[in-house]
Every structure is written in C-alpha cells, then in structure tokens.
Amino acid sequence: MRAMVQTGFGGPEVLSLVDRPQPVPGPAEVLVRVAACGLNQLDVLQRRGVVRLPGLELPHVAGMDVAGVVEASGEESPVPVGARVLLDPSVPCGACPLCHEGRGGHCPNLRIVGATVDGGLAEYVLAPASAAHLVPDAVDLADAACLPTPWATAYSAVVRVGRLRAGETLLVHAAAGSVGLAAVQIAQRVGARVIATVGSPEKAAALSEVGVEHVATGTGDVAALVAEVTEGRGVDVVLEYLGPATWATSMAALRVGGRLVFLGNTTGDEVTFSLSDAFHRGLELLGAGGYQPSDMAAALQLFADGGAALVAGTFPLEDAGVAQDLLCERSTVGRVLVVP
C-alpha cells in the first residue's frame, strides 16, 4: 500500500511517499481502506518537532481523523467487512483505574491513531474494532472524515461538561475553527441559541452557512451583542479555548450562575480574574479535558441530523505536506482533507 511516511522533523521534505506491506488485522482489529483523512494541527506540530507526544516513533504515518470502508476484520471484531466507518483516534487501554471510571480520555496508556501509532495518510489504516463507528448511509465518507476529533471534542465540552440545554445561550470564540464550527452546530441541535465571534467577514459568512445569526467580527463589540441577544442577562455557557486574549470577555459575558468551559490556550497559558466576581456571581469554571469514547458516538448521531462539514481543500496523498502547511496558515475555513 502507499503511505506518506515521516522520517524526521522539519518541513514537507521529511515526508516520503513509500510502498509498505498492507497491515493484517489482529483478532479484535479492523483494516480500513481510507476514503479520506482530515488533517489536524497536531499532524504539523509533530512533523515540525514542536510537539512530540509520548509514544511517537519514527518512521511515522500521521493522520488522525479517518473515514473509510472495512477491508478486513479480525475474528473477534463485531464490525463486518464492507462497513462504512469513521475511526475514533483516541484508544484507551480499557484496563487502568481511569478507564474503569469512564475517563478513557485521560488514560495514561492512551494511544492515538495518527499521533502515536500509524494513521490515515495511507491507503489503509489498522485500528481496534472498538474505535470504529458505523457511518449512516446518508453521510458521505469525506464528510465523516471531518468529524472525529473536532466534533467529539466539541460535544464533550459543550454538552457533557458544559451541560448546555435547550433554550440556553452559548458564546463561542473563534467559531470558524474546526472545534468552533462543530460546537455551534451541536448547540443548535440541542436547541440552544448561539453567539459567535470570528476574525473576518469571510469567516462570518461561513457561520452564516450553518445558520448562526449572531456574529461579532474582528473588533466587534462582543459585550454589546451579548447584551442585545440575551436582553442584558448574559450567556449561560462560554466555550473558551483562546486563553488570555478572550478570557476577560468570556467572564464578563456570563450570566449569574453561568458556566465557562475551557479547553485550550492558543494565546497563552495564564489568565487573571477577580475571585470575588467569580464566587459572588456563582460562576462555574470547567476544564473540559479529553473527550470520552461515548462522546464520539453522540457527536456522530448529531451530525447525521443535518450537520454540515465545511471543507477548505482536498489533496491527493502525494501532496499531504502541502495540505499540512495550508492548514497552518489559519486562513482556511473548514477541514483540509487528504484522499489516497
């Protein structure tokens, strides 16, 4: 099979398109013929050597978000040959105390398809059968490849941790990113109202495509928009992954008893805020952490209910390095896909 193999750390020159033996699934594994692979920032950070997750070994095949068709299935696998699936890239051990508590996303022995074990920048990828989720016939496999990491992460943060309910209001910063686009659509599907912030009119237009009506662009007055939409009450939940750049705005936007869910530090790792303001208003600060296996299934179900997968570009396997670098320009809206 053809695979894009990383042999060092640096630019696209550390990637080589090579022929490799086709993997053979073990008893509880599936071999998936890749239809499409969605790229993530981690793919590029690990290629450049900026981040190296424990367990990463070279040569390595990146590609975390995979959808395709089961080519072969082990004798203990319940997933039949020919099944259309997407793969949950996070593979907990299932045996440690955290896994037994239902916190597989925090498993100390977590393996990640495309990050610590070979992933989807290849014609075939091997994965545990437990990681394979059946894709409804109405969902295109290329669209399914846009889902796994962003939609499971967003579902975990917004619904499971943030407890967003019908009739509530969610504020999402940088909402045109992969997680942001997933979060606004998940919120819509649970019956919540969405307020979003983006950095350009083009990104605001992308949110319009998925039905978001209340958008602040660039230096727009977020506080004024929140006050207008909520009639001065404030939002119920904020999804915050930028950090210092938006933290004060997020805190100020919350209603009494509101919940701030944070899961990123794009603009820095330390913030300051008033303790008295937080406890007098009864605010909840909730770290989202890693998503759980059940979040993936729930997110897929919501996506199948009319979700939109925005695609910024589709590249052949031989151009995977170019596709990765396009992703890092941060000017794209939607996922960048590689198709073997």
C-alpha positions in Angstrom: 0.0 0.0 0.0 1.1 3.6 -0.4 1.7 5.6 2.7 3.1 9.1 3.5 5.9 8.4 6.0 7.5 10.9 8.3 11.2 10.1 8.7 12.5 13.2 10.5 11.4 16.6 11.9 11.0 19.7 9.8 9.2 20.8 6.7 7.4 18.7 4.0 10.9 17.3 3.0 10.7 14.9 5.9 7.7 13.2 4.3 8.2 10.4 1.7 5.5 8.6 -0.2 6.5 4.9 0.0 5.1 1.4 -0.6 4.5 -0.6 2.6 3.1 -4.0 3.2 -0.7 -3.9 3.8 -1.3 -4.5 7.5 -3.2 -7.6 8.7 -5.8 -7.1 11.5 -5.4 -8.9 14.7 -8.4 -10.7 16.4 -10.0 -7.5 17.7 -8.9 -5.1 14.9 -10.2 -3.8 11.6 -8.3 -2.9 8.5 -9.9 0.2 6.9 -9.5 1.3 3.3 -9.1 5.1 3.7 -11.7 7.2 1.9 -10.5 10.5 3.3 -8.4 11.7 6.2 -8.9 15.1 7.9 -5.8 17.0 9.0 -5.2 18.4 12.4 -2.7 20.9 13.8 -1.1 18.1 15.8 -0.1 16.5 12.5 2.0 19.5 11.6 3.3 20.2 15.1 4.7 16.7 15.4 6.1 16.8 11.9 8.0 20.0 12.7 9.1 18.6 16.1 7.4 21.4 18.1 5.3 18.7 19.9 6.2 15.1 20.3 3.6 13.0 22.1 4.9 10.2 24.3 5.0 7.1 22.2 5.7 8.8 18.9 8.4 6.9 17.0 9.9 7.4 13.5 9.1 6.4 10.9 5.6 7.5 11.5 2.4 7.9 9.4 0.2 10.9 10.6 -3.5 11.4 10.1 -5.9 11.2 13.0 -9.4 11.7 11.5 -10.1 8.8 9.2 -13.2 7.5 7.4 -13.4 4.6 5.1 -14.6 1.1 4.4 -13.6 -2.0 6.4 -11.4 -4.2 4.2 -10.7 -7.0 6.7 -12.0 -7.7 10.2 -10.5 -9.9 12.9 -12.4 -13.0 14.2 -13.3 -11.2 17.4 -14.4 -8.0 15.7 -18.1 -7.2 15.6 -17.6 -4.8 12.6 -18.3 -6.6 9.3 -16.2 -6.3 6.1 -17.7 -3.7 3.9 -18.9 -1.5 6.8 -18.6 2.3 6.3 -16.9 3.6 9.4 -15.1 6.6 11.0 -12.4 5.9 13.5 -12.1 7.4 17.0 -8.3 8.2 17.0 -8.1 8.0 20.9 -7.6 4.4 22.0 -7.6 4.0 25.8 -6.2 0.8 27.4 -9.5 -0.2 29.0 -7.7 -1.7 32.0 -6.5 1.2 34.1 -8.4 2.8 37.0 -9.3 5.9 34.9 -10.7 3.7 32.1 -12.8 1.8 34.7 -14.1 5.2 35.9 -15.2 6.0 32.4 -12.4 8.5 31.9 -10.8 6.9 28.9 -9.8 10.3 27.5 -7.4 10.6 30.5 -6.0 7.1 30.2 -2.2 7.2 31.0 -1.7 4.5 28.4 -3.7 6.3 25.7 -2.7 5.6 22.1 -3.7 7.9 19.3 -4.1 6.8 15.8 -2.1 9.1 13.6 -0.2 10.6 16.5 1.4 7.8 18.5 0.6 4.9 16.1 0.3 4.9 12.3 -2.7 6.8 11.0 -4.7 7.7 7.9 -2.2 9.3 5.5 -2.1 5.9 3.7 -4.3 3.7 1.6 -5.1 1.5 4.6 -5.1 2.0 8.4 -5.2 -0.5 11.2 -7.3 0.2 14.3 -9.1 -1.5 17.2 -12.6 -2.6 16.2 -13.8 -0.7 19.3 -12.7 2.6 17.6 -14.8 2.0 14.5 -18.2 3.8 14.4 -20.7 3.0 11.7 -21.4 5.9 9.4 -25.0 6.3 8.4 -25.7 5.8 4.7 -26.8 9.4 4.3 -23.4 10.7 5.4 -20.7 11.0 2.8 -17.4 9.4 3.9 -15.4 12.6 3.1 -17.8 14.5 5.3 -17.4 11.8 8.0 -13.6 12.4 7.9 -14.2 16.0 9.1 -15.9 14.8 12.3 -13.9 12.7 14.7 -11.6 14.9 16.7 -13.4 18.3 16.4 -17.0 17.0 16.9 -16.1 14.7 19.8 -14.1 17.4 21.5 -16.9 20.0 21.0 -19.6 17.6 22.2 -17.6 16.7 25.3 -17.0 20.4 26.1 -20.5 21.8 25.3 -22.9 19.0 26.2 -21.2 16.7 28.7 -19.0 19.1 30.6 -20.9 22.4 29.9 -24.3 20.8 30.3 -25.8 23.1 27.6 -29.6 22.6 27.3 -32.4 23.6 25.1 -33.3 27.3 25.5 -29.9 28.3 26.8 -27.4 30.6 25.0 -23.8 29.6 24.1 -20.9 32.0 23.3 -18.1 30.6 21.1 -14.9 32.5 20.3 -13.0 31.8 17.1 -16.1 30.0 16.0 -14.9 29.4 12.4 -12.3 26.9 13.5 -12.9 23.2 13.4 -14.0 22.8 17.0 -15.9 26.1 16.9 -17.9 25.0 13.8 -18.7 21.7 15.5 -19.7 23.5 18.7 -22.2 25.9 17.1 -23.9 23.1 15.2 -24.1 20.8 18.3 -25.6 23.7 20.3 -28.2 24.2 17.5 -29.1 20.6 17.6 -29.7 20.5 21.4 -32.0 23.5 21.0 -29.6 26.3 22.2 -29.0 29.8 20.8 -25.5 30.7 19.6 -23.5 33.9 19.7 -20.1 33.6 17.9 -17.0 35.7 17.4 -14.8 35.4 14.3 -11.8 37.3 12.8 -13.0 38.2 9.3 -16.1 38.7 7.2 -15.2 35.6 5.3 -15.4 33.5 8.4 -18.6 35.2 9.4 -20.1 34.1 6.1 -19.1 30.5 6.9 -21.0 30.7 10.1 -24.0 32.0 8.2 -23.8 28.9 6.1 -24.5 26.8 9.2 -27.3 29.0 10.4 -25.6 31.2 13.1 -27.4 34.6 13.2 -25.5 36.4 15.9 -21.8 37.0 15.0 -19.3 39.6 16.1 -16.5 40.1 13.6 -13.0 41.2 14.4 -13.1 44.0 17.0 -16.9 44.0 17.1 -18.4 44.8 20.5 -19.0 41.4 21.9 -20.4 42.7 25.2 -23.0 44.8 23.3 -24.0 41.8 21.1 -24.4 39.6 24.2 -26.4 42.2 26.0 -28.7 42.6 23.0 -29.2 38.9 22.3 -29.8 38.0 26.0 -31.6 41.2 26.9 -28.9 42.0 29.4 -28.9 38.7 31.2 -25.7 37.2 29.9 -25.0 33.8 28.3 -25.4 30.5 30.0 -22.2 28.9 28.7 -19.0 30.1 27.1 -16.7 27.8 25.1 -13.2 29.2 25.7 -10.0 27.9 24.0 -8.1 31.0 23.2 -7.0 32.0 26.7 -5.7 35.4 27.7 -7.0 37.2 24.5 -10.6 36.5 25.3 -10.8 35.4 28.9 -12.0 38.7 30.4 -14.6 39.0 27.7 -15.8 35.4 28.4 -16.1 36.0 32.1 -18.0 39.3 31.6 -20.4 37.7 29.2 -21.7 35.1 31.7 -24.9 35.4 33.5 -25.2 34.8 37.2 -24.6 31.1 37.7 -23.1 30.7 34.2 -20.5 28.1 33.1 -17.2 28.8 31.4 -15.8 25.7 29.7 -12.2 26.0 28.8 -10.1 23.5 26.8 -7.3 25.5 25.1 -4.5 28.1 25.5 -3.9 29.3 22.0 -2.9 32.8 23.1 -1.1 31.9 26.3 -1.3 29.7 29.4 -2.0 32.1 32.2 -5.0 34.3 32.9 -6.1 36.6 35.8 -9.6 37.3 37.1 -11.4 38.5 40.1 -12.1 35.8 42.6 -14.8 37.8 44.3 -16.6 38.4 41.0 -16.5 34.7 40.2 -17.8 33.5 43.6 -20.3 36.3 44.1 -21.9 35.6 40.7 -21.7 31.8 41.3 -19.7 31.2 38.1 -18.5 27.7 37.3 -15.1 27.3 35.6 -15.0 23.9 34.0 -11.9 22.3 32.4 -13.1 20.1 29.6 -10.1 17.7 29.4 -10.2 14.9 26.8 -13.3 13.6 25.3 -14.7 10.1 26.2 -15.4 7.3 23.8 -19.2 7.8 24.2 -18.8 11.4 23.1 -17.8 10.2 19.6 -21.0 8.2 19.1 -23.2 11.0 20.4 -21.5 13.6 18.1 -21.9 11.4 15.1 -25.6 11.0 15.8 -26.0 14.8 16.0 -24.0 15.3 12.8 -26.2 12.8 10.9 -29.1 15.0 11.8 -28.3 17.6 9.1 -24.8 18.6 10.2 -22.6 20.4 7.7 -18.9 19.6 7.0 -17.1 22.6 5.6 -14.1 21.6 3.5 -11.3 24.1 2.8 -9.4 21.9 0.4 -8.9 18.3 -0.7 -5.5 17.0 -1.7 -4.1 13.7 -3.0 -1.8 11.7 -0.8 1.3 12.8 -2.6 0.5 16.4 -1.6 0.0 15.7 2.1 2.9 18.0 3.1 1.4 20.9 1.1 -2.0 20.2 2.7 -0.5 20.3 6.2 1.1 23.7 5.6 -2.1 25.1 4.2 -3.8 24.1 7.5 -1.2 26.1 9.5 -1.9 29.3 7.6 -5.1 29.7 9.8 -6.8 31.5 6.9 -8.9 28.5 5.9 -12.4 27.8 7.0 -13.3 24.2 7.4 -11.3 21.0 7.3 -8.4 20.2 5.0 -8.7 16.6 3.6 -6.3 14.2 2.1 -7.7 11.5 -0.2 -5.4 8.5 -1.0 
